[in-house]
Amino acid sequence: MKSTTQQFLKDTGAQVPIVCGPMYPGSNPELIAAVSDAGGFGVVQPVALTSLYGHDFREGLQLIKKLTDKPFGVNFTIFGGANKKYHEQMKKWMEISIEEGVKFFLTSLGKPHAIVKIAKQHDIKVYHDVPNKKVALAMRDAGVDGLNCINWRGGGQTGIQSAEQFIEELHDIGIPLVCAGGIGNAGDFQKVLDMGYAGVQMGTRFLATKECIITDSYKQAIVDSTEEDIVWTNKIAGNNSSVIKTKDIMRGGLRTGTIISYMLKKRKLKKYARMYLMSRGLKNYSKTAFDDNVQFWQAGKGVGNIKSVESVADVVKEFAAVNV
Ligand SMILES: Cc1cc2nc3c(=O)[nH]c(=O)nc-3n(C[C@H](O)[C@H](O)[C@H](O)COP(=O)(O)O)c2cc1C
């Protein structure tokens, strides 16, 4: 086993180097617990846990702890430009996570320096989502323990470069690199481990499991789709998100209209445009958890290798058979 994989397993407490990434929708506590319990590592998406799946944050974490005695992580989307209320809420969630004994934070979209400082005081590991080499080096220097390399094949807000390019540019960075994007089956997993990744983070594969709370039609669409059915839209978050091409997605086109597109190009207006899109997106995307007729389905290019809806235990078992 590579030393970075050993480090990644030590940092997470998992037995198999696979993470179920935070998802809105998708990150219901039962899914997170099932992934950790099977030997992988589940990460909580706080907004999904509370607003979408209706749990009080602390009670949601306690439910996961009741379902498994294995460790799990919590995601914090930093969002420098967000309002004070958002930051206070995130701080509160972080305090509760620490009190409930969480030992792994996954941070994204912003500067994690303050979080790293708090984490170190509590012996918590921090991994951060990165889109490219420049951000990766800055985050390593900020003291994060590992990097989630978000590539362009991933579901949800997608990356801008390939899994291969990350490895080429970062192979000697000295902390574990996790491949996030486009992993559909054990063959894909083997391929990126052979490239040099310490492990993988998956979203789409875990959406198509029995434990995930999204609609059956969404799960079936993942099984039925090919890579070519995945398109990019900037209407969810201002940057590209990977989604399945459905009539709901195609209605009105894949790109934002003139005013929002203008705002997205202006440094001072961009955050308002993104906040507007995301708050609207949350409404549409929350419906995909419960309403079979709403087809705003985020998914990555790994769909081509996802052939059935399975139990989490069976998915983890398939991946555990790979020689890490
Ligand atoms: C439906 C969906 C929702 C997602 N929501 C979030 C999110 O709220 N926060 C986040 O950091 N990543 C989110 N992601 C990204 C995943 O955590 C993960 O990095 C990504 O799904 C990996 O690519 P894959 O889907 O090809 O496996 C989402 C992905 C999907 C498919």
The ligand as a MOL file (V3000), in Angstrom:
LIG
                    3D

  0  0  0     0  0            999 V3000
M  V30 BEGIN CTAB
M  V30 COUNTS 31 33 0 0 0
M  V30 BEGIN ATOM
M  V30 1 C -26.0450 15.5110 -6.2930 0
M  V30 2 C -24.7200 16.0370 -5.8660 0
M  V30 3 C -24.6720 17.0480 -4.9300 0
M  V30 4 C -23.4430 17.5250 -4.4770 0
M  V30 5 N -23.4380 18.4930 -3.5030 0
M  V30 6 C -22.2530 18.8970 -2.9880 0
M  V30 7 C -22.2310 19.8380 -1.9160 0
M  V30 8 O -23.2590 20.2980 -1.4560 0
M  V30 9 N -21.0130 20.2050 -1.4320 0
M  V30 10 C -19.8340 19.6940 -1.9300 0
M  V30 11 O -18.7620 20.0470 -1.4390 0
M  V30 12 N -19.8380 18.8090 -2.9460 0
M  V30 13 C -21.0030 18.3810 -3.4820 0
M  V30 14 N -21.0140 17.4540 -4.4850 0
M  V30 15 C -19.7260 16.8640 -4.9430 0
M  V30 16 C -19.4490 15.5210 -4.2510 0
M  V30 17 O -19.1830 15.6930 -2.8780 0
M  V30 18 C -18.2610 14.7720 -4.9040 0
M  V30 19 O -17.0800 15.5100 -4.7950 0
M  V30 20 C -18.5290 14.4960 -6.3740 0
M  V30 21 O -19.8320 13.9620 -6.5050 0
M  V30 22 C -17.5220 13.5020 -6.9250 0
M  V30 23 O -17.8040 13.2470 -8.2690 0
M  V30 24 P -18.7100 12.0150 -8.7590 0
M  V30 25 O -20.1240 12.4290 -8.5750 0
M  V30 26 O -18.3520 11.8780 -10.1970 0
M  V30 27 O -18.3760 10.8090 -7.9470 0
M  V30 28 C -22.2340 16.9880 -4.9850 0
M  V30 29 C -22.3000 15.9860 -5.9510 0
M  V30 30 C -23.5150 15.5080 -6.3960 0
M  V30 31 C -23.5340 14.4070 -7.4220 0
M  V30 END ATOM
M  V30 BEGIN BOND
M  V30 1 1 1 2
M  V30 2 1 2 3
M  V30 3 2 2 30
M  V30 4 2 3 4
M  V30 5 1 4 5
M  V30 6 1 4 28
M  V30 7 2 5 6
M  V30 8 1 6 7
M  V30 9 1 6 13
M  V30 10 2 7 8
M  V30 11 1 7 9
M  V30 12 1 9 10
M  V30 13 2 10 11
M  V30 14 1 10 12
M  V30 15 2 12 13
M  V30 16 1 13 14
M  V30 17 1 14 15
M  V30 18 1 14 28
M  V30 19 1 15 16
M  V30 20 1 16 17
M  V30 21 1 16 18
M  V30 22 1 18 19
M  V30 23 1 18 20
M  V30 24 1 20 21
M  V30 25 1 20 22
M  V30 26 1 22 23
M  V30 27 1 23 24
M  V30 28 2 24 25
M  V30 29 1 24 26
M  V30 30 1 24 27
M  V30 31 2 28 29
M  V30 32 1 29 30
M  V30 33 1 30 31
M  V30 END BOND
M  V30 END CTAB
M  END
